[in-house]
Amino acid sequence: MKKIFLKSMAVLLSGLMLGGCAFSKEGLSVKNISEQTVCIKKDGSIEAAYVEDFDKSYYDVEELRRFVANACTDYNAGHGSEAVSLSAIELDEKEVKAILVFRNQAAYDLFPQRAVGSDIMTYDSDKALKEFAETKFHKANDKSEELFLGKDIFTDENMGVVCVNGPLVLETSGKMLYYTAGTLLNSNNLKIAEGETSVVVFKKYRK
């Protein structure tokens, strides 16, 4: 039974980059988790939340908490203090919800338990211009079907650019300006379906 339990914990941990919650100026909150979400914050840190079924009698949320906390401690030993931290983990009926906070993009990229399919790549405006100059973008909150080329929109150093693979909801600290794929939920949230890749342009700071 112990082996089964720990195997289950490992499976849950492998999904730590999946999840969802509503954004606030303080970041993600487990109280609002509903689907897979990754949040890009204005200081360059990345928050990732997840929701997983937790309906077996031998599951124990406190043991899961220790398991995840130990994984973070082991990772930080090789990558510096607070490269990753467990922000919250809670049991809500038959689901477990948790949030990890990564110090920066590099800390996120190297974390061994990242789930396949939740990859994120950030760009500054100069690098984005070189990479996506001819890519066609939808303008956020524009009801027309007009598309804009990357070379015409990467004009502001205060723009953040991120390329994300679904399935997940991407949240940004600043208002979203353009995106290549997905469904815009509001000014700071874009839902990206399984198998989709979206390049998203947003203001680095919430205005």
C-alpha positions as CSV (number, residue, x, y, z in Angstrom):
1,M,0.0,0.0,0.0
2,K,2.8,2.4,0.8
3,K,4.4,1.8,-2.6
4,I,1.0,2.5,-4.3
5,F,0.6,5.6,-2.3
6,L,4.0,7.0,-3.1
7,K,3.6,6.1,-6.8
8,S,0.4,8.1,-6.7
9,M,2.2,11.0,-5.2
10,A,4.7,10.9,-7.9
11,V,2.0,10.9,-10.6
12,L,0.4,13.9,-8.9
13,L,3.7,15.7,-8.7
14,S,4.3,15.2,-12.4
15,G,1.2,17.3,-12.9
16,L,2.3,20.2,-10.9
17,M,2.7,22.4,-13.9
18,L,-1.0,21.9,-14.7
19,G,-3.9,23.7,-13.0
20,G,-5.8,26.9,-12.8
21,C,-7.0,29.8,-10.8
22,A,-7.9,33.4,-11.0
23,F,-5.3,36.1,-11.1
24,S,-5.0,38.9,-8.5
25,K,-2.2,41.4,-8.0
26,E,-0.9,39.1,-5.3
27,G,-0.9,36.1,-7.7
28,L,-2.8,32.9,-8.0
29,S,-5.1,31.5,-5.3
30,V,-6.1,27.9,-4.6
31,K,-9.6,29.2,-3.7
32,N,-10.2,30.0,-7.3
33,I,-8.5,27.1,-9.0
34,S,-10.6,25.5,-11.7
35,E,-8.4,24.5,-14.6
36,Q,-4.8,24.3,-15.8
37,T,-3.1,27.7,-15.4
38,V,0.3,29.3,-15.5
39,C,0.8,32.9,-14.4
40,I,3.6,35.2,-15.7
41,K,4.2,37.8,-13.0
42,K,5.6,41.3,-13.5
43,D,8.8,40.5,-11.6
44,G,9.6,37.7,-14.0
45,S,8.6,34.9,-11.6
46,I,6.2,32.1,-12.8
47,E,3.4,30.6,-10.7
48,A,1.9,27.3,-11.7
49,A,-1.2,25.7,-10.2
50,Y,-2.8,22.3,-10.6
51,V,-5.9,20.4,-9.7
52,E,-5.9,16.6,-9.5
53,D,-8.4,14.0,-8.4
54,F,-7.6,12.9,-4.9
55,D,-10.4,10.4,-4.2
56,K,-8.6,7.3,-2.9
57,S,-8.9,6.3,0.7
58,Y,-5.1,5.8,1.0
59,Y,-4.3,9.4,-0.2
60,D,-3.1,11.8,2.4
61,V,-2.8,15.5,1.7
62,E,-0.3,16.1,4.4
63,E,2.0,13.4,3.1
64,L,1.6,14.9,-0.4
65,R,2.5,18.3,1.1
66,R,5.7,16.9,2.6
67,F,6.5,15.1,-0.7
68,V,6.2,18.2,-2.8
69,A,8.0,20.4,-0.2
70,N,10.9,17.9,-0.2
71,A,11.1,17.9,-4.0
72,C,11.4,21.7,-3.8
73,T,14.1,21.5,-1.2
74,D,16.1,19.1,-3.2
75,Y,15.8,21.3,-6.3
76,N,16.8,24.4,-4.4
77,A,19.9,22.7,-3.1
78,G,21.3,22.6,-6.6
79,H,19.7,25.8,-8.0
80,G,19.8,28.3,-5.2
81,S,17.5,29.4,-2.4
82,E,13.8,29.8,-3.4
83,A,14.4,28.7,-7.0
84,V,11.0,27.0,-6.5
85,S,8.7,27.0,-3.5
86,L,5.3,25.5,-2.6
87,S,3.0,28.4,-2.2
88,A,-0.2,26.5,-1.2
89,I,-1.7,23.0,-1.2
90,E,-5.2,22.2,-0.1
91,L,-7.8,19.5,-0.3
92,D,-11.1,20.5,-1.7
93,E,-13.6,17.7,-1.4
94,K,-12.2,15.0,-3.8
95,E,-9.6,17.3,-5.5
96,V,-6.2,18.4,-4.4
97,K,-5.1,21.9,-5.4
98,A,-1.6,23.3,-5.3
99,I,0.6,26.2,-6.5
100,L,4.3,26.3,-7.1
101,V,6.2,29.6,-7.5
102,F,9.4,29.7,-9.7
103,R,11.9,32.5,-9.2
104,N,12.3,33.0,-12.9
105,Q,12.1,31.3,-16.3
106,A,15.4,29.4,-15.8
107,A,14.1,27.9,-12.6
108,Y,10.9,26.8,-14.3
109,D,12.7,25.3,-17.3
110,L,15.0,23.1,-15.2
111,F,12.5,21.8,-12.7
112,P,12.5,18.0,-13.3
113,Q,8.8,17.5,-12.5
114,R,7.5,19.8,-15.2
115,A,4.6,18.2,-17.1
116,V,5.1,17.6,-20.8
117,G,3.0,20.0,-22.8
118,S,3.2,22.9,-20.4
119,D,6.4,24.4,-21.8
120,I,6.8,28.2,-21.7
121,M,9.3,30.3,-23.5
122,T,9.7,34.1,-22.8
123,Y,11.1,36.7,-25.1
124,D,12.1,40.3,-25.0
125,S,10.8,42.5,-27.8
126,D,14.0,42.3,-29.9
127,K,14.2,38.5,-29.8
128,A,10.5,38.2,-30.5
129,L,10.9,40.5,-33.5
130,K,13.5,38.2,-34.9
131,E,11.5,35.0,-34.1
132,F,8.0,36.1,-35.0
133,A,8.3,39.0,-37.5
134,E,6.1,37.2,-40.1
135,T,3.8,35.5,-37.6
136,K,0.1,36.6,-37.7
137,F,-1.5,37.8,-34.5
138,H,-5.1,38.4,-33.3
139,K,-5.5,41.7,-31.5
140,A,-7.0,41.2,-28.0
141,N,-10.6,42.4,-27.6
142,D,-10.8,43.2,-31.4
143,K,-14.0,41.7,-32.8
144,S,-12.8,42.1,-36.4
145,E,-10.9,39.2,-38.0
146,E,-8.0,41.5,-39.0
147,L,-4.6,39.9,-38.4
148,F,-1.4,41.8,-37.5
149,L,2.2,40.8,-38.4
150,G,4.7,40.5,-35.5
151,K,7.0,43.0,-37.2
152,D,4.2,45.6,-36.9
153,I,3.5,45.1,-33.2
154,F,6.8,44.5,-31.4
155,T,7.4,48.2,-31.0
156,D,7.5,48.7,-27.2
157,E,10.2,47.5,-24.8
158,N,7.5,47.3,-22.1
159,M,5.9,44.4,-24.0
160,G,6.2,40.9,-22.7
161,V,6.2,38.0,-25.1
162,V,5.6,34.4,-24.2
163,C,5.1,31.2,-26.3
164,V,3.0,28.6,-24.5
165,N,1.9,25.0,-25.3
166,G,-1.6,23.9,-24.1
167,P,-3.6,22.6,-22.5
168,L,-3.7,25.4,-19.9
169,V,-4.9,28.9,-19.2
170,L,-2.2,31.5,-19.4
171,E,-2.5,34.5,-17.0
172,T,-0.3,37.6,-17.3
173,S,0.2,40.4,-14.8
174,G,-0.3,43.0,-17.6
175,K,-3.1,43.3,-20.1
176,M,-2.9,41.0,-23.1
177,L,-2.4,42.8,-26.4
178,Y,-2.1,40.2,-29.1
179,Y,-2.1,36.4,-29.4
180,T,-1.8,33.8,-32.2
181,A,-4.2,31.1,-30.9
182,G,-6.5,30.3,-28.1
183,T,-9.7,31.8,-26.6
184,L,-9.4,35.1,-24.7
185,L,-11.3,34.8,-21.4
186,N,-10.6,38.4,-20.2
187,S,-7.9,41.0,-20.5
188,N,-5.4,38.9,-18.6
189,N,-6.4,35.2,-19.3
190,L,-6.1,33.1,-22.5
191,K,-7.3,29.5,-22.7
192,I,-5.0,27.4,-24.9
193,A,-6.4,24.0,-26.0
194,E,-4.5,20.7,-26.0
195,G,-2.2,20.5,-29.0
196,E,-2.3,24.3,-29.5
197,T,0.7,26.6,-29.3
198,S,0.1,30.3,-28.8
199,V,2.5,33.3,-28.8
200,V,1.1,36.0,-26.5
201,V,2.0,39.7,-26.3
202,F,1.2,41.5,-23.1
203,K,2.0,44.6,-21.1
204,K,4.7,43.8,-18.6
205,Y,3.0,45.9,-15.9
206,R,-0.6,46.1,-15.0
207,K,-1.9,49.6,-15.8
